[in-house]
Amino acid sequence: MAHVISTAIDHRPTTPEPTDFEGAMKALDAAHKRRDHREEFVLYLVHANDFFRLGEGGYWAQGVRVDAGWLVFECDDHRANQTEIDEAVRAHEAAKPLPEGWHLLDRAAAGKAYDEAVKKWGIDWFTDGRTDGGRYDVAVQLALLGEVCFG
């Protein structure tokens, strides 16, 4: 297990080869060039750890990297310890319900976050020049939690 940033932990069984990350970044760049903003946002949330910085969702969300994307722990009052992380990862890998306070940020949830942002700010929300970590944070909270609970 390798720490990615303070609120994001890589918990995949094996670390992907750099070409996997490079492939994801090439796909993100291609989505950007063809102006597929939904796909660009989905790739950003699923493959990058930037969302877990304090300026975006890191003040409430602790990310644990898994093959499908991220397990997200609502860490309002404490960071998940290794026992809690292992329990969540085991539940995810066994396709069982995640423990309380844990959510899966995969392609489906990231797409839902984009759609929630469109409902809230309009179709041009991603390109209107006002897109920032705060909007990403709200969109992810709406997708994972059903409402804005933090911030």
Protein Blocks (a to p, Z undefined) as FASTA:
>chain_A
ZZfbfmbccfbfbdcdfklmmmmmmmmmmmmmnopaklmmmmmmmmmmklmpmklmmmmp
ccdddfklpacddffkbccdfklmmmmmmmmmnopacdehiacddfklmmmmmmmmmmmn
ojklmmnopacfklmmmmmmmmmnopafeZZ
